[in-house]
Amino acid sequence: MRQLDLVVVVVYLIAIAVIGLRKAGRQKTSKDYFVGEGHMPWWTVSFSVVATETSVLTVISVPGGAYSGQGFGNVELALGYVIGRVIVATVLIPLYKRGGFVSAYQYLGSRFGLKLQGLASVTFVFTRLLAEGVRLFASAIPIKLLLDEFGVHADYRVIIVVLTVITVIYTYLGGIKAVIWTDAIQMGLYLGGAILAIAVLSGHVGGSGFSDALHSGHFKLFDTNFDFAHILTSPFALPTAIIGGAIFAMASHGSDQLIVQRILTTRTLRDGQKAMIASGVFVTVQFAAFSLVGALLWSYNKGKGFADLGLASSDNLYPNFILHGLPVVISGLLVAGILGAAMGSLSSALNSMSNSTVSDIIHSFFRSSPSEENLLKLARVMTLVWAVLMAVFACAFSANTGNVYLTGLTIAGYTYGALLGAFLLGRLVRRANEIDSIVAFLVTVGVMTYIVRGVKIDVTVAGATVPTAIAAQWLVPIGVVVTLVVGGLMSLFHRAPETAALPAGDDGESGPGPDRVAAVAGRE
């Protein structure tokens, strides 16, 4: 009967590619390929933002985390993320939409110069390679479990390559329109899968299962342990989740091209703001749904440990239930939902990395201006190049990576502070020039690399002292402070540049725009 599950998955893979290509139509310009000429509905964009950031990291890690003691801590995190998105919608999105940009880093080019624009873009694509490599590897976990059911013991690397090839087909041909429409469908599928899992689990555990999970702390929302060491090291401590989470969201949704590109496809500034804020609400609902799955699985398994269940890690929990605890066809739908999450984040990353390469890196480091036809060809070529590199990076990870969700957050900690700090430096320190911004950016990346890799805080766990890394949410605010301090101090040693007297978008006009960007570039 498991063959029916495979049929469901195969039909899904074919259907999603066909739908994506039909919705995308034919692209005639690079702007159409990257931002859909700014004609996408806001609600579709909002779904795409959620699907882009959700991926397999959320689908398989959040239930496992809720099962093992995190409770509804991810919902607590989401509350901080909502605050951060509101700030992004108010402060940063107007800069991008009024400027007519196709990349977030074009603002840095208009404010500081093309060198920082190119540096920020290079940093972005490198960070994406690492973070998306974790995501892509995570997507291979449930697929491998499914194949093992049929005695097909495929290597993780084979699965990664096949998944990448399938995804790149509609991404290469359809551009951002195909990505956004397929993202919206995929979000509905994996969220619907979580709801199906909740319904099945509720039928198994009944009211007593909910009660047991509640009394065991698996519905705990707020972590009110205010010990200073705990706040610095736990992602779910209340100040970390709300304050750190809000600043982290400002970086991930305000300075990361992966998300900003989706907002730039909306019709108006107001639509972009609605898409951003609504995505925070949807993410909160998703975290709640997947956390509830984890809590109910705890009751379903009567609190057994992962080793007792024959699982290698918490990330195997939800996929294992899908394959062994659900009826045929339904399990196939949920596996398709996990595939949808994987393909959604991968396709989004490929398109945004191609966008940043063409719009930022090539524009910043090469003086020639290719024709629109050549730009479109280059955009598609770069989609293929990044797909290959993404698969290579994914194959570098192993099944012992640990909780892939927290691993992804930590990778972002290397660079998110510098990226957000550069934007805030441009907005807050009007004396800062290009040299100040570049030095501050590089110093921040260096400092954050040291902090991520070398700084540990002693935390007492079960009577033992354990060296623990700083929580990922605090890495961004630390990086922002370093950028602002270094850039601000350097700006005191020279005269204010002419272009800093009126930062882009502060003049009440339409913003920097392409013409003003070109004018600034011409003064370099």
Secondary structure, DSSP 4 states (H G I P E B T S, - for coil): -HHHHHHHHHHHHHHHHHHHHHHH----SHHHHHHGGG-B-HHHHHHHHHHHHHHHHHHHHHHHHIIIIITTHHHHHHHHHHHHHHHHHHHTHHHHHHHT-SSTTHHHHHHT-HHHHHHHHHHHHHHHHHHHHHHHHHHHHHHHHHHHHTT----HHHHHHHHHHHHHHHHHHHHHHHHHHHHHHHHHHHHHHHHHHHHHHHHHHHHHHHHHHHHTTTT---B----HHHHHH-TTBHHIIIIIHHHHHHHHHHS-HHHHHHHTTBSSHHHHHHHHHHHHHHHHHHHHHHHHHHHHHHHHTTT--TTTTT-SSGGGHHHHHHHHHS-TTHHHHHHHHHHHHHHHHHHHHHHHHHHHIIIIIHHHH------HHHHHHHHHHHHHHHHHHHHHHHHT--TTS--HHHHHHHHHHTTHHHHHHHHHHHHH-TT--HHHHHHHHHHHHHHHHHHHHH-EEEEEETTEEEEEEPPHHHHHHHHHHHHHHHHHHHHTTSPPPGGGGS-TT-SSSS-SHHHHHHHHHHT-
